[in-house]
């Protein structure tokens, strides 16, 4: 079980999507992917949430206590055997 952290300090654009895609390719079923960004970018994070959903991840959005950071905490969805 591993944690993968991505801190998106820059504007959420193609570079951010590339970083998330690269990290998602490394994440295994029991791992956690943690994507943090400035809270000002929270409204723009929907495309990252859709990217996670479309690639089999469940995520939980979370704001920091200080109100300065916004985080998406993601896990691969459990795959049921058939």
PDB file of N, CA, C and O in Angstrom, chain B, residues numbered from 101:
ATOM      1  N   UNK B 101       0.843  -1.170   0.000  1.00  0.00           N
ATOM      2  CA  UNK B 101       0.000   0.000   0.000  1.00  0.00           C
ATOM      3  C   UNK B 101       0.893   1.239   0.000  1.00  0.00           C
ATOM      4  O   UNK B 101       1.719   1.420   0.895  1.00  0.00           O
ATOM      5  N   UNK B 102       0.722   2.073  -0.993  1.00  0.00           N
ATOM      6  CA  UNK B 102       1.550   3.269  -1.140  1.00  0.00           C
ATOM      7  C   UNK B 102       0.668   4.494  -1.328  1.00  0.00           C
ATOM      8  O   UNK B 102      -0.476   4.397  -1.772  1.00  0.00           O
ATOM      9  N   UNK B 103       1.224   5.645  -0.982  1.00  0.00           N
ATOM     10  CA  UNK B 103       0.553   6.919  -1.213  1.00  0.00           C
ATOM     11  C   UNK B 103       1.318   7.676  -2.288  1.00  0.00           C
ATOM     12  O   UNK B 103       2.543   7.784  -2.235  1.00  0.00           O
ATOM     13  N   UNK B 104       0.588   8.195  -3.254  1.00  0.00           N
ATOM     14  CA  UNK B 104       1.161   9.012  -4.318  1.00  0.00           C
ATOM     15  C   UNK B 104       0.621  10.426  -4.162  1.00  0.00           C
ATOM     16  O   UNK B 104      -0.591  10.639  -4.136  1.00  0.00           O
ATOM     17  N   UNK B 105       1.533  11.393  -4.057  1.00  0.00           N
ATOM     18  CA  UNK B 105       1.148  12.779  -3.841  1.00  0.00           C
ATOM     19  C   UNK B 105       1.456  13.613  -5.082  1.00  0.00           C
ATOM     20  O   UNK B 105       2.529  13.499  -5.674  1.00  0.00           O
ATOM     21  N   UNK B 106       0.499  14.449  -5.460  1.00  0.00           N
ATOM     22  CA  UNK B 106       0.707  15.422  -6.528  1.00  0.00           C
ATOM     23  C   UNK B 106       0.281  16.771  -5.976  1.00  0.00           C
ATOM     24  O   UNK B 106      -0.851  16.925  -5.518  1.00  0.00           O
ATOM     25  N   UNK B 107       1.173  17.744  -6.016  1.00  0.00           N
ATOM     26  CA  UNK B 107       0.862  19.101  -5.588  1.00  0.00           C
ATOM     27  C   UNK B 107       0.805  19.976  -6.834  1.00  0.00           C
ATOM     28  O   UNK B 107       1.826  20.222  -7.478  1.00  0.00           O
ATOM     29  N   UNK B 108      -0.384  20.438  -7.165  1.00  0.00           N
ATOM     30  CA  UNK B 108      -0.570  21.238  -8.374  1.00  0.00           C
ATOM     31  C   UNK B 108      -0.567  22.716  -7.999  1.00  0.00           C
ATOM     32  O   UNK B 108      -1.611  23.308  -7.727  1.00  0.00           O
ATOM     33  N   UNK B 109       0.631  23.297  -7.990  1.00  0.00           N
ATOM     34  CA  UNK B 109       0.769  24.710  -7.646  1.00  0.00           C
ATOM     35  C   UNK B 109       0.433  25.626  -8.806  1.00  0.00           C
ATOM     36  O   UNK B 109       0.058  26.782  -8.613  1.00  0.00           O
ATOM     37  N   UNK B 110       0.573  25.096 -10.019  1.00  0.00           N
ATOM     38  CA  UNK B 110       0.325  25.925 -11.193  1.00  0.00           C
ATOM     39  C   UNK B 110      -1.155  25.852 -11.588  1.00  0.00           C
ATOM     40  O   UNK B 110      -1.926  25.093 -11.001  1.00  0.00           O
ATOM     41  N   UNK B 111      -1.529  26.628 -12.562  1.00  0.00           N
ATOM     42  CA  UNK B 111      -2.899  26.615 -13.080  1.00  0.00           C
ATOM     43  C   UNK B 111      -3.251  25.208 -13.565  1.00  0.00           C
ATOM     44  O   UNK B 111      -2.409  24.505 -14.124  1.00  0.00           O
ATOM     45  N   UNK B 112      -4.499  24.808 -13.346  1.00  0.00           N
ATOM     46  CA  UNK B 112      -4.942  23.472 -13.748  1.00  0.00           C
ATOM     47  C   UNK B 112      -5.172  23.438 -15.253  1.00  0.00           C
ATOM     48  O   UNK B 112      -6.217  23.859 -15.749  1.00  0.00           O
ATOM     49  N   UNK B 113      -4.187  22.934 -15.956  1.00  0.00           N
ATOM     50  CA  UNK B 113      -4.258  22.832 -17.409  1.00  0.00           C
ATOM     51  C   UNK B 113      -3.704  21.503 -17.865  1.00  0.00           C
ATOM     52  O   UNK B 113      -3.757  20.512 -17.138  1.00  0.00           O
ATOM     53  N   UNK B 114      -3.172  21.487 -19.074  1.00  0.00           N
ATOM     54  CA  UNK B 114      -2.656  20.257 -19.659  1.00  0.00           C
ATOM     55  C   UNK B 114      -1.524  19.652 -18.830  1.00  0.00           C
ATOM     56  O   UNK B 114      -1.438  18.430 -18.707  1.00  0.00           O
ATOM     57  N   UNK B 115      -0.664  20.479 -18.267  1.00  0.00           N
ATOM     58  CA  UNK B 115       0.437  19.976 -17.447  1.00  0.00           C
ATOM     59  C   UNK B 115      -0.097  19.244 -16.219  1.00  0.00           C
ATOM     60  O   UNK B 115       0.438  18.204 -15.837  1.00  0.00           O
ATOM     61  N   UNK B 116      -1.135  19.772 -15.606  1.00  0.00           N
ATOM     62  CA  UNK B 116      -1.752  19.122 -14.444  1.00  0.00           C
ATOM     63  C   UNK B 116      -2.353  17.780 -14.836  1.00  0.00           C
ATOM     64  O   UNK B 116      -2.196  16.795 -14.114  1.00  0.00           O
ATOM     65  N   UNK B 117      -3.035  17.734 -15.966  1.00  0.00           N
ATOM     66  CA  UNK B 117      -3.639  16.492 -16.443  1.00  0.00           C
ATOM     67  C   UNK B 117      -2.557  15.452 -16.712  1.00  0.00           C
ATOM     68  O   UNK B 117      -2.726  14.280 -16.373  1.00  0.00           O
ATOM     69  N   UNK B 118      -1.453  15.868 -17.316  1.00  0.00           N
ATOM     70  CA  UNK B 118      -0.345  14.957 -17.602  1.00  0.00           C
ATOM     71  C   UNK B 118       0.220  14.374 -16.308  1.00  0.00           C
ATOM     72  O   UNK B 118       0.473  13.171 -16.234  1.00  0.00           O
ATOM     73  N   UNK B 119       0.421  15.211 -15.286  1.00  0.00           N
ATOM     74  CA  UNK B 119       0.933  14.728 -14.003  1.00  0.00           C
ATOM     75  C   UNK B 119      -0.015  13.697 -13.391  1.00  0.00           C
ATOM     76  O   UNK B 119       0.432  12.672 -12.876  1.00  0.00           O
ATOM     77  N   UNK B 120      -1.310  13.962 -13.445  1.00  0.00           N
ATOM     78  CA  UNK B 120      -2.287  13.042 -12.862  1.00  0.00           C
ATOM     79  C   UNK B 120      -2.318  11.734 -13.639  1.00  0.00           C
ATOM     80  O   UNK B 120      -2.373  10.663 -13.035  1.00  0.00           O
ATOM     81  N   UNK B 121      -2.284  11.800 -14.961  1.00  0.00           N
ATOM     82  CA  UNK B 121      -2.276  10.580 -15.775  1.00  0.00           C
ATOM     83  C   UNK B 121      -1.051   9.725 -15.479  1.00  0.00           C
ATOM     84  O   UNK B 121      -1.159   8.504 -15.369  1.00  0.00           O
ATOM     85  N   UNK B 122       0.107  10.351 -15.350  1.00  0.00           N
ATOM     86  CA  UNK B 122       1.333   9.608 -15.042  1.00  0.00           C
ATOM     87  C   UNK B 122       1.232   8.921 -13.677  1.00  0.00           C
ATOM     88  O   UNK B 122       1.624   7.764 -13.529  1.00  0.00           O
ATOM     89  N   UNK B 123       0.710   9.632 -12.696  1.00  0.00           N
ATOM     90  CA  UNK B 123       0.573   9.038 -11.367  1.00  0.00           C
ATOM     91  C   UNK B 123      -0.466   7.922 -11.358  1.00  0.00           C
ATOM     92  O   UNK B 123      -0.266   6.896 -10.707  1.00  0.00           O
ATOM     93  N   UNK B 124      -1.570   8.111 -12.072  1.00  0.00           N
ATOM     94  CA  UNK B 124      -2.618   7.090 -12.119  1.00  0.00           C
ATOM     95  C   UNK B 124      -2.096   5.786 -12.694  1.00  0.00           C
ATOM     96  O   UNK B 124      -2.557   4.715 -12.300  1.00  0.00           O
ATOM     97  N   UNK B 125      -1.157   5.850 -13.605  1.00  0.00           N
ATOM     98  CA  UNK B 125      -0.620   4.632 -14.208  1.00  0.00           C
ATOM     99  C   UNK B 125       0.206   3.818 -13.207  1.00  0.00           C
ATOM    100  O   UNK B 125       0.433   2.627 -13.420  1.00  0.00           O
ATOM    101  N   UNK B 126       0.655   4.446 -12.127  1.00  0.00           N
ATOM    102  CA  UNK B 126       1.461   3.781 -11.102  1.00  0.00           C
ATOM    103  C   UNK B 126       0.620   3.215  -9.955  1.00  0.00           C
ATOM    104  O   UNK B 126       1.066   2.313  -9.247  1.00  0.00           O
ATOM    105  N   UNK B 127      -0.577   3.735  -9.773  1.00  0.00           N
ATOM    106  CA  UNK B 127      -1.401   3.392  -8.612  1.00  0.00           C
ATOM    107  C   UNK B 127      -1.977   1.987  -8.752  1.00  0.00           C
ATOM    108  O   UNK B 127      -2.526   1.618  -9.791  1.00  0.00           O
ATOM    109  N   UNK B 128      -1.835   1.209  -7.669  1.00  0.00           N
ATOM    110  CA  UNK B 128      -2.394  -0.145  -7.588  1.00  0.00           C
ATOM    111  C   UNK B 128      -3.661  -0.103  -6.737  1.00  0.00           C
ATOM    112  O   UNK B 128      -4.014   0.943  -6.193  1.00  0.00           O
ATOM    113  N   UNK B 129      -4.338  -1.237  -6.624  1.00  0.00           N
ATOM    114  CA  UNK B 129      -5.651  -1.281  -5.983  1.00  0.00           C
ATOM    115  C   UNK B 129      -5.656  -0.812  -4.526  1.00  0.00           C
ATOM    116  O   UNK B 129      -6.635  -0.196  -4.104  1.00  0.00           O
ATOM    117  N   UNK B 130      -4.624  -1.071  -3.752  1.00  0.00           N
ATOM    118  CA  UNK B 130      -4.608  -0.666  -2.341  1.00  0.00           C
ATOM    119  C   UNK B 130      -3.888   0.660  -2.105  1.00  0.00           C
ATOM    120  O   UNK B 130      -3.694   1.055  -0.955  1.00  0.00           O
ATOM    121  N   UNK B 131      -3.495   1.344  -3.155  1.00  0.00           N
ATOM    122  CA  UNK B 131      -2.770   2.606  -3.043  1.00  0.00           C
ATOM    123  C   UNK B 131      -3.731   3.792  -2.955  1.00  0.00           C
ATOM    124  O   UNK B 131      -4.923   3.673  -3.239  1.00  0.00           O
ATOM    125  N   UNK B 132      -3.183   4.928  -2.555  1.00  0.00           N
ATOM    126  CA  UNK B 132      -3.942   6.173  -2.476  1.00  0.00           C
ATOM    127  C   UNK B 132      -3.252   7.231  -3.321  1.00  0.00           C
ATOM    128  O   UNK B 132      -2.034   7.399  -3.250  1.00  0.00           O
ATOM    129  N   UNK B 133      -4.031   7.936  -4.116  1.00  0.00           N
ATOM    130  CA  UNK B 133      -3.541   9.057  -4.913  1.00  0.00           C
ATOM    131  C   UNK B 133      -4.111  10.327  -4.298  1.00  0.00           C
ATOM    132  O   UNK B 133      -5.328  10.480  -4.198  1.00  0.00           O
ATOM    133  N   UNK B 134      -3.233  11.238  -3.886  1.00  0.00           N
ATOM    134  CA  UNK B 134      -3.633  12.467  -3.222  1.00  0.00           C
ATOM    135  C   UNK B 134      -3.215  13.642  -4.089  1.00  0.00           C
ATOM    136  O   UNK B 134      -2.027  13.875  -4.310  1.00  0.00           O
ATOM    137  N   UNK B 135      -4.203  14.378  -4.577  1.00  0.00           N
ATOM    138  CA  UNK B 135      -3.956  15.515  -5.472  1.00  0.00           C
ATOM    139  C   UNK B 135      -4.347  16.785  -4.727  1.00  0.00           C
ATOM    140  O   UNK B 135      -5.515  16.968  -4.382  1.00  0.00           O
ATOM    141  N   UNK B 136      -3.375  17.667  -4.476  1.00  0.00           N
ATOM    142  CA  UNK B 136      -3.694  18.911  -3.773  1.00  0.00           C
ATOM    143  C   UNK B 136      -3.451  20.106  -4.678  1.00  0.00           C
ATOM    144  O   UNK B 136      -2.595  20.097  -5.563  1.00  0.00           O
ATOM    145  N   UNK B 137      -4.244  21.134  -4.412  1.00  0.00           N
ATOM    146  CA  UNK B 137      -4.183  22.365  -5.210  1.00  0.00           C
ATOM    147  C   UNK B 137      -4.631  23.530  -4.333  1.00  0.00           C
ATOM    148  O   UNK B 137      -5.156  23.323  -3.239  1.00  0.00           O
ATOM    149  N   UNK B 138      -4.425  24.740  -4.808  1.00  0.00           N
ATOM    150  CA  UNK B 138      -4.938  25.906  -4.098  1.00  0.00           C
ATOM    151  C   UNK B 138      -6.456  25.859  -4.096  1.00  0.00           C
ATOM    152  O   UNK B 138      -7.070  25.413  -5.066  1.00  0.00           O
ATOM    153  N   UNK B 139      -7.057  26.315  -3.015  1.00  0.00           N
ATOM    154  CA  UNK B 139      -8.515  26.291  -2.932  1.00  0.00           C
ATOM    155  C   UNK B 139      -9.158  27.162  -4.015  1.00  0.00           C
ATOM    156  O   UNK B 139     -10.311  26.935  -4.383  1.00  0.00           O
ATOM    157  N   UNK B 140      -8.433  28.149  -4.525  1.00  0.00           N
ATOM    158  CA  UNK B 140      -8.951  28.987  -5.614  1.00  0.00           C
ATOM    159  C   UNK B 140      -9.195  28.176  -6.883  1.00  0.00           C
ATOM    160  O   UNK B 140     -10.001  28.570  -7.725  1.00  0.00           O
ATOM    161  N   UNK B 141      -8.498  27.035  -7.027  1.00  0.00           N
ATOM    162  CA  UNK B 141      -8.631  26.192  -8.211  1.00  0.00           C
ATOM    163  C   UNK B 141      -9.672  25.089  -8.046  1.00  0.00           C
ATOM    164  O   UNK B 141      -9.882  24.298  -8.966  1.00  0.00           O
ATOM    165  N   UNK B 142     -10.323  25.026  -6.895  1.00  0.00           N
ATOM    166  CA  UNK B 142     -11.276  23.951  -6.624  1.00  0.00           C
ATOM    167  C   UNK B 142     -12.391  23.886  -7.671  1.00  0.00           C
ATOM    168  O   UNK B 142     -12.794  22.797  -8.079  1.00  0.00           O
ATOM    169  N   UNK B 143     -12.880  25.016  -8.095  1.00  0.00           N
ATOM    170  CA  UNK B 143     -13.960  25.030  -9.086  1.00  0.00           C
ATOM    171  C   UNK B 143     -13.507  24.471 -10.429  1.00  0.00           C
ATOM    172  O   UNK B 143     -14.321  23.961 -11.199  1.00  0.00           O
ATOM    173  N   UNK B 144     -12.214  24.565 -10.712  1.00  0.00           N
ATOM    174  CA  UNK B 144     -11.674  24.058 -11.973  1.00  0.00           C
ATOM    175  C   UNK B 144     -11.251  22.597 -11.897  1.00  0.00           C
ATOM    176  O   UNK B 144     -10.808  22.028 -12.895  1.00  0.00           O
ATOM    177  N   UNK B 145     -11.384  21.986 -10.727  1.00  0.00           N
ATOM    178  CA  UNK B 145     -10.905  20.624 -10.547  1.00  0.00           C
ATOM    179  C   UNK B 145     -11.865  19.577 -11.102  1.00  0.00           C
ATOM    180  O   UNK B 145     -11.545  18.388 -11.077  1.00  0.00           O
ATOM    181  N   UNK B 146     -13.013  19.976 -11.596  1.00  0.00           N
ATOM    182  CA  UNK B 146     -13.999  19.009 -12.081  1.00  0.00           C
ATOM    183  C   UNK B 146     -13.431  18.129 -13.193  1.00  0.00           C
ATOM    184  O   UNK B 146     -13.721  16.933 -13.237  1.00  0.00           O
ATOM    185  N   UNK B 147     -12.627  18.700 -14.091  1.00  0.00           N
ATOM    186  CA  UNK B 147     -12.068  17.866 -15.163  1.00  0.00           C
ATOM    187  C   UNK B 147     -11.094  16.822 -14.615  1.00  0.00           C
ATOM    188  O   UNK B 147     -10.961  15.745 -15.197  1.00  0.00           O
ATOM    189  N   UNK B 148     -10.411  17.121 -13.506  1.00  0.00           N
ATOM    190  CA  UNK B 148      -9.557  16.116 -12.872  1.00  0.00           C
ATOM    191  C   UNK B 148     -10.413  15.032 -12.223  1.00  0.00           C
ATOM    192  O   UNK B 148     -10.069  13.851 -12.283  1.00  0.00           O
ATOM    193  N   UNK B 149     -11.516  15.423 -11.608  1.00  0.00           N
ATOM    194  CA  UNK B 149     -12.430  14.451 -11.003  1.00  0.00           C
ATOM    195  C   UNK B 149     -13.009  13.528 -12.071  1.00  0.00           C
ATOM    196  O   UNK B 149     -13.113  12.320 -11.856  1.00  0.00           O
ATOM    197  N   UNK B 150     -13.383  14.083 -13.210  1.00  0.00           N
ATOM    198  CA  UNK B 150     -13.905  13.264 -14.310  1.00  0.00           C
ATOM    199  C   UNK B 150     -12.835  12.328 -14.849  1.00  0.00           C
ATOM    200  O   UNK B 150     -13.131  11.187 -15.202  1.00  0.00           O
ATOM    201  N   UNK B 151     -11.604  12.794 -14.916  1.00  0.00           N
ATOM    202  CA  UNK B 151     -10.484  11.964 -15.347  1.00  0.00           C
ATOM    203  C   UNK B 151     -10.320  10.765 -14.408  1.00  0.00           C
ATOM    204  O   UNK B 151     -10.127   9.636 -14.858  1.00  0.00           O
ATOM    205  N   UNK B 152     -10.398  11.021 -13.121  1.00  0.00           N
ATOM    206  CA  UNK B 152     -10.309   9.937 -12.139  1.00  0.00           C
ATOM    207  C   UNK B 152     -11.458   8.942 -12.327  1.00  0.00           C
ATOM    208  O   UNK B 152     -11.232   7.734 -12.396  1.00  0.00           O
ATOM    209  N   UNK B 153     -12.683   9.453 -12.409  1.00  0.00           N
ATOM    210  CA  UNK B 153     -13.859   8.594 -12.571  1.00  0.00           C
ATOM    211  C   UNK B 153     -13.768   7.744 -13.834  1.00  0.00           C
ATOM    212  O   UNK B 153     -14.081   6.553 -13.807  1.00  0.00           O
ATOM    213  N   UNK B 154     -13.349   8.342 -14.919  1.00  0.00           N
ATOM    214  CA  UNK B 154     -13.272   7.640 -16.203  1.00  0.00           C
ATOM    215  C   UNK B 154     -12.173   6.587 -16.246  1.00  0.00           C
ATOM    216  O   UNK B 154     -12.137   5.758 -17.156  1.00  0.00           O
ATOM    217  N   UNK B 155     -11.279   6.618 -15.264  1.00  0.00           N
ATOM    218  CA  UNK B 155     -10.187   5.643 -15.198  1.00  0.00           C
ATOM    219  C   UNK B 155     -10.318   4.700 -14.008  1.00  0.00           C
ATOM    220  O   UNK B 155      -9.333   4.106 -13.570  1.00  0.00           O
ATOM    221  N   UNK B 156     -11.533   4.563 -13.486  1.00  0.00           N
ATOM    222  CA  UNK B 156     -11.808   3.568 -12.460  1.00  0.00           C
ATOM    223  C   UNK B 156     -11.466   3.959 -11.042  1.00  0.00           C
ATOM    224  O   UNK B 156     -11.280   3.087 -10.193  1.00  0.00           O
ATOM    225  N   UNK B 157     -11.376   5.254 -10.759  1.00  0.00           N
ATOM    226  CA  UNK B 157     -11.058   5.718  -9.414  1.00  0.00           C
ATOM    227  C   UNK B 157     -12.304   6.271  -8.723  1.00  0.00           C
ATOM    228  O   UNK B 157     -13.173   6.870  -9.356  1.00  0.00           O
ATOM    229  N   UNK B 158     -12.366   6.055  -7.419  1.00  0.00           N
ATOM    230  CA  UNK B 158     -13.308   6.755  -6.562  1.00  0.00           C
ATOM    231  C   UNK B 158     -12.519   7.870  -5.903  1.00  0.00           C
ATOM    232  O   UNK B 158     -11.323   7.710  -5.660  1.00  0.00           O
ATOM    233  N   UNK B 159     -13.157   8.997  -5.605  1.00  0.00           N
ATOM    234  CA  UNK B 159     -12.414  10.088  -4.979  1.00  0.00           C
ATOM    235  C   UNK B 159     -13.286  10.795  -3.944  1.00  0.00           C
ATOM    236  O   UNK B 159     -14.515  10.759  -3.999  1.00  0.00           O
ATOM    237  N   UNK B 160     -12.613  11.428  -3.016  1.00  0.00           N
ATOM    238  CA  UNK B 160     -13.254  12.215  -1.983  1.00  0.00           C
ATOM    239  C   UNK B 160     -12.642  13.613  -2.016  1.00  0.00           C
ATOM    240  O   UNK B 160     -11.439  13.756  -1.799  1.00  0.00           O
ATOM    241  N   UNK B 161     -13.440  14.645  -2.282  1.00  0.00           N
ATOM    242  CA  UNK B 161     -12.906  16.008  -2.228  1.00  0.00           C
ATOM    243  C   UNK B 161     -12.831  16.478  -0.779  1.00  0.00           C
ATOM    244  O   UNK B 161     -13.709  16.175   0.029  1.00  0.00           O
ATOM    245  N   UNK B 162     -11.784  17.212  -0.466  1.00  0.00           N
ATOM    246  CA  UNK B 162     -11.606  17.661   0.912  1.00  0.00           C
ATOM    247  C   UNK B 162     -10.909  19.015   0.929  1.00  0.00           C
ATOM    248  O   UNK B 162      -9.912  19.215   0.235  1.00  0.00           O
ATOM    249  N   UNK B 163     -11.432  19.936   1.717  1.00  0.00           N
ATOM    250  CA  UNK B 163     -10.800  21.228   1.914  1.00  0.00           C
ATOM    251  C   UNK B 163      -9.943  21.202   3.167  1.00  0.00           C
ATOM    252  O   UNK B 163     -10.202  20.426   4.086  1.00  0.00           O
ATOM    253  N   UNK B 164      -8.937  22.038   3.204  1.00  0.00           N
ATOM    254  CA  UNK B 164      -8.080  22.097   4.394  1.00  0.00           C
ATOM    255  C   UNK B 164      -8.749  22.938   5.475  1.00  0.00           C
ATOM    256  O   UNK B 164      -9.660  23.715   5.190  1.00  0.00           O
ATOM    257  N   UNK B 165      -8.297  22.783   6.703  1.00  0.00           N
ATOM    258  CA  UNK B 165      -8.842  23.559   7.818  1.00  0.00           C
ATOM    259  C   UNK B 165      -8.569  25.050   7.645  1.00  0.00           C
ATOM    260  O   UNK B 165      -9.364  25.887   8.075  1.00  0.00           O
ATOM    261  N   UNK B 166      -7.451  25.376   7.020  1.00  0.00           N
ATOM    262  CA  UNK B 166      -7.099  26.782   6.827  1.00  0.00           C
ATOM    263  C   UNK B 166      -7.853  27.410   5.663  1.00  0.00           C
ATOM    264  O   UNK B 166      -7.904  28.633   5.537  1.00  0.00           O
ATOM    265  N   UNK B 167      -8.443  26.565   4.809  1.00  0.00           N
ATOM    266  CA  UNK B 167      -9.165  27.071   3.648  1.00  0.00           C
ATOM    267  C   UNK B 167      -8.274  27.418   2.471  1.00  0.00           C
ATOM    268  O   UNK B 167      -8.750  27.956   1.472  1.00  0.00           O
ATOM    269  N   UNK B 168      -6.983  27.116   2.576  1.00  0.00           N
ATOM    270  CA  UNK B 168      -6.046  27.469   1.515  1.00  0.00           C
ATOM    271  C   UNK B 168      -5.836  26.365   0.496  1.00  0.00           C
ATOM    272  O   UNK B 168      -5.450  26.638  -0.640  1.00  0.00           O
ATOM    273  N   UNK B 169      -6.087  25.110   0.888  1.00  0.00           N
ATOM    274  CA  UNK B 169      -5.841  23.965  -0.001  1.00  0.00           C
ATOM    275  C   UNK B 169      -7.123  23.183  -0.236  1.00  0.00           C
ATOM    276  O   UNK B 169      -8.028  23.164   0.598  1.00  0.00           O
ATOM    277  N   UNK B 170      -7.174  22.541  -1.392  1.00  0.00           N
ATOM    278  CA  UNK B 170      -8.273  21.658  -1.773  1.00  0.00           C
ATOM    279  C   UNK B 170      -7.629  20.370  -2.255  1.00  0.00           C
ATOM    280  O   UNK B 170      -6.666  20.407  -3.020  1.00  0.00           O
ATOM    281  N   UNK B 171      -8.147  19.243  -1.820  1.00  0.00           N
ATOM    282  CA  UNK B 171      -7.514  17.954  -2.102  1.00  0.00           C
ATOM    283  C   UNK B 171      -8.530  16.964  -2.648  1.00  0.00           C
ATOM    284  O   UNK B 171      -9.675  16.920  -2.199  1.00  0.00           O
ATOM    285  N   UNK B 172      -8.097  16.168  -3.622  1.00  0.00           N
ATOM    286  CA  UNK B 172      -8.853  15.016  -4.095  1.00  0.00           C
ATOM    287  C   UNK B 172      -8.099  13.777  -3.625  1.00  0.00           C
ATOM    288  O   UNK B 172      -6.940  13.581  -3.993  1.00  0.00           O
ATOM    289  N   UNK B 173      -8.737  12.951  -2.826  1.00  0.00           N
ATOM    290  CA  UNK B 173      -8.144  11.719  -2.318  1.00  0.00           C
ATOM    291  C   UNK B 173      -8.777  10.574  -3.088  1.00  0.00           C
ATOM    292  O   UNK B 173      -9.983  10.350  -2.984  1.00  0.00           O
ATOM    293  N   UNK B 174      -7.978   9.843  -3.863  1.00  0.00           N
ATOM    294  CA  UNK B 174      -8.519   8.860  -4.801  1.00  0.00           C
ATOM    295  C   UNK B 174      -7.975   7.462  -4.553  1.00  0.00           C
ATOM    296  O   UNK B 174      -6.827   7.281  -4.148  1.00  0.00           O
ATOM    297  N   UNK B 175      -8.839   6.468  -4.810  1.00  0.00           N
ATOM    298  CA  UNK B 175      -8.502   5.040  -4.748  1.00  0.00           C
ATOM    299  C   UNK B 175      -9.093   4.362  -5.970  1.00  0.00           C
ATOM    300  O   UNK B 175     -10.133   4.775  -6.483  1.00  0.00           O
ATOM    301  N   UNK B 176      -8.425   3.327  -6.426  1.00  0.00           N
ATOM    302  CA  UNK B 176      -9.033   2.507  -7.477  1.00  0.00           C
ATOM    303  C   UNK B 176     -10.265   1.825  -6.921  1.00  0.00           C
ATOM    304  O   UNK B 176     -10.251   1.337  -5.791  1.00  0.00           O
ATOM    305  N   UNK B 177     -11.325   1.785  -7.701  1.00  0.00           N
ATOM    306  CA  UNK B 177     -12.534   1.100  -7.268  1.00  0.00           C
ATOM    307  C   UNK B 177     -12.259  -0.385  -7.176  1.00  0.00           C
ATOM    308  O   UNK B 177     -11.499  -0.934  -7.974  1.00  0.00           O
ATOM    309  N   UNK B 178     -12.874  -1.033  -6.209  1.00  0.00           N
ATOM    310  CA  UNK B 178     -12.734  -2.483  -6.076  1.00  0.00           C
ATOM    311  C   UNK B 178     -13.362  -3.161  -7.280  1.00  0.00           C
ATOM    312  O   UNK B 178     -14.489  -2.859  -7.672  1.00  0.00           O
ATOM    313  N   UNK B 179     -12.619  -4.070  -7.845  1.00  0.00           N
ATOM    314  CA  UNK B 179     -13.140  -4.826  -8.995  1.00  0.00           C
ATOM    315  C   UNK B 179     -13.666  -6.141  -8.487  1.00  0.00           C
ATOM    316  O   UNK B 179     -12.942  -6.906  -7.849  1.00  0.00           O
ATOM    317  N   UNK B 180     -14.921  -6.407  -8.766  1.00  0.00           N
ATOM    318  CA  UNK B 180     -15.537  -7.657  -8.295  1.00  0.00           C
ATOM    319  C   UNK B 180     -15.282  -8.771  -9.292  1.00  0.00           C
ATOM    320  O   UNK B 180     -15.447  -8.602 -10.500  1.00  0.00           O
ATOM    321  N   UNK B 181     -14.877  -9.912  -8.757  1.00  0.00           N
ATOM    322  CA  UNK B 181     -14.642 -11.093  -9.592  1.00  0.00           C
ATOM    323  C   UNK B 181     -15.988 -11.668 -10.008  1.00  0.00           C
ATOM    324  O   UNK B 181     -16.935 -11.705  -9.223  1.00  0.00           O
ATOM    325  N   UNK B 182     -16.054 -12.113 -11.255  1.00  0.00           N
ATOM    326  CA  UNK B 182     -17.170 -12.571 -11.715  1.00  0.00           C
ATOM    327  C   UNK B 182     -18.197 -13.328 -11.981  1.00  0.00           C
ATOM    328  O   UNK B 182     -19.094 -12.915 -12.716  1.00  0.00           O
TER     329      UNK B 182
END
